[in-house]
Amino acid sequence: MSILEINFVPVGTGSASYSSFVQDAVELLNTRGLKYAVTPTSTVIEGNTGELMKVAEEIHNIPFKDGAMRVVTNIMIDERRDKPDNMEKRVSEVIS
């Protein structure tokens, strides 16, 4: 199981706000049935690496489809193969 963190900044939209682009990304994740968590600065998604790479590309392209002229996207992938892992387990290990 992999955990992918993604954030993007659309440029050339004429507005400082881009929450509508994030809403479109969340709609995509819901359609795909992927487990995710939206944070104030990024979205964290859980799944297999191949699937996450595909959805990351689709998320990157959302602002272009909505009229952005440039998009800067940051992605971090954390894949652990030595034992089962998920988002809740990671958070609970730190908070408990």
C-alpha positions as a Markdown table, in Angstrom:
| # | Residue | x | y | z |
|---|---|---|---|---|
| 1 | Met | 0.0 | 0.0 | 0.0 |
| 2 | Ser | 1.3 | 3.4 | -0.9 |
| 3 | Ile | 0.4 | 6.9 | 0.4 |
| 4 | Leu | 0.6 | 9.8 | -2.0 |
| 5 | Glu | 0.6 | 13.4 | -1.0 |
| 6 | Ile | -0.3 | 15.9 | -3.8 |
| 7 | Asn | -0.7 | 19.6 | -4.0 |
| 8 | Phe | -1.0 | 21.9 | -7.0 |
| 9 | Val | -1.0 | 25.6 | -7.7 |
| 10 | Pro | -2.8 | 26.7 | -10.8 |
| 11 | Val | -1.4 | 29.9 | -12.4 |
| 12 | Gly | -3.0 | 32.2 | -14.8 |
| 13 | Thr | -6.6 | 31.7 | -13.6 |
| 14 | Gly | -7.3 | 35.4 | -12.7 |
| 15 | Ser | -8.1 | 34.5 | -9.1 |
| 16 | Ala | -6.1 | 33.9 | -5.9 |
| 17 | Ser | -8.5 | 31.1 | -4.9 |
| 18 | Tyr | -8.3 | 27.6 | -6.3 |
| 19 | Ser | -10.7 | 25.7 | -4.0 |
| 20 | Ser | -12.9 | 24.9 | -6.9 |
| 21 | Phe | -10.0 | 22.9 | -8.5 |
| 22 | Val | -9.5 | 21.0 | -5.3 |
| 23 | Gln | -13.2 | 20.2 | -5.2 |
| 24 | Asp | -12.9 | 18.8 | -8.7 |
| 25 | Ala | -10.0 | 16.7 | -7.5 |
| 26 | Val | -12.0 | 15.4 | -4.6 |
| 27 | Glu | -14.9 | 14.5 | -6.9 |
| 28 | Leu | -12.4 | 12.5 | -9.0 |
| 29 | Leu | -11.2 | 10.6 | -5.9 |
| 30 | Asn | -14.8 | 9.9 | -4.9 |
| 31 | Thr | -15.6 | 8.6 | -8.4 |
| 32 | Arg | -12.5 | 6.3 | -8.2 |
| 33 | Gly | -13.4 | 5.1 | -4.7 |
| 34 | Leu | -10.0 | 6.0 | -3.3 |
| 35 | Lys | -9.4 | 6.7 | 0.3 |
| 36 | Tyr | -8.1 | 10.3 | 0.9 |
| 37 | Ala | -7.8 | 13.1 | 3.4 |
| 38 | Val | -7.8 | 16.8 | 2.4 |
| 39 | Thr | -5.5 | 18.9 | 4.5 |
| 40 | Pro | -5.2 | 22.7 | 4.5 |
| 41 | Thr | -2.2 | 22.5 | 2.1 |
| 42 | Ser | -2.5 | 19.1 | 0.3 |
| 43 | Thr | -4.5 | 16.0 | -0.3 |
| 44 | Val | -3.2 | 12.6 | 0.9 |
| 45 | Ile | -4.4 | 9.5 | -1.0 |
| 46 | Glu | -4.0 | 5.8 | -0.2 |
| 47 | Gly | -3.8 | 3.0 | -2.8 |
| 48 | Asn | -1.5 | 1.0 | -5.0 |
| 49 | Thr | 1.3 | 2.9 | -6.6 |
| 50 | Gly | 0.2 | 2.5 | -10.2 |
| 51 | Glu | -3.3 | 3.7 | -9.5 |
| 52 | Leu | -2.0 | 6.6 | -7.5 |
| 53 | Met | 0.3 | 7.7 | -10.3 |
| 54 | Lys | -2.6 | 7.7 | -12.8 |
| 55 | Val | -4.8 | 9.7 | -10.5 |
| 56 | Ala | -2.0 | 12.1 | -9.7 |
| 57 | Glu | -1.7 | 12.9 | -13.5 |
| 58 | Glu | -5.5 | 13.4 | -13.7 |
| 59 | Ile | -5.4 | 15.7 | -10.7 |
| 60 | His | -2.5 | 17.7 | -12.3 |
| 61 | Asn | -4.6 | 18.2 | -15.4 |
| 62 | Ile | -7.8 | 19.4 | -13.7 |
| 63 | Pro | -6.7 | 23.1 | -13.6 |
| 64 | Phe | -5.8 | 23.0 | -17.3 |
| 65 | Lys | -9.3 | 21.6 | -18.1 |
| 66 | Asp | -10.7 | 24.5 | -16.1 |
| 67 | Gly | -8.7 | 27.2 | -17.9 |
| 68 | Ala | -5.4 | 27.5 | -16.0 |
| 69 | Met | -2.5 | 28.4 | -18.2 |
| 70 | Arg | 0.1 | 26.9 | -15.9 |
| 71 | Val | 0.1 | 24.3 | -13.1 |
| 72 | Val | 2.8 | 23.6 | -10.5 |
| 73 | Thr | 2.2 | 20.2 | -8.9 |
| 74 | Asn | 4.2 | 18.6 | -6.0 |
| 75 | Ile | 3.9 | 14.9 | -5.3 |
| 76 | Met | 5.4 | 12.7 | -2.6 |
| 77 | Ile | 4.9 | 8.9 | -2.5 |
| 78 | Asp | 5.6 | 6.8 | 0.5 |
| 79 | Glu | 5.5 | 3.1 | -0.2 |
| 80 | Arg | 6.2 | 0.6 | 2.6 |
| 81 | Arg | 6.7 | -3.1 | 1.7 |
| 82 | Asp | 7.9 | -4.6 | 5.0 |
| 83 | Lys | 4.5 | -4.5 | 6.7 |
| 84 | Pro | 0.9 | -3.4 | 6.2 |
| 85 | Asp | 0.4 | 0.3 | 6.3 |
| 86 | Asn | -2.3 | 2.9 | 6.0 |
| 87 | Met | -3.1 | 6.6 | 6.7 |
| 88 | Glu | -4.9 | 6.0 | 10.0 |
| 89 | Lys | -2.2 | 3.7 | 11.4 |
| 90 | Arg | 0.4 | 6.4 | 10.6 |
| 91 | Val | -1.5 | 9.1 | 12.3 |
| 92 | Ser | -2.4 | 7.0 | 15.3 |
| 93 | Glu | 1.2 | 6.1 | 15.9 |
| 94 | Val | 2.0 | 9.8 | 16.3 |
| 95 | Ile | -1.0 | 11.0 | 18.2 |
| 96 | Ser | -1.6 | 8.2 | 20.6 |
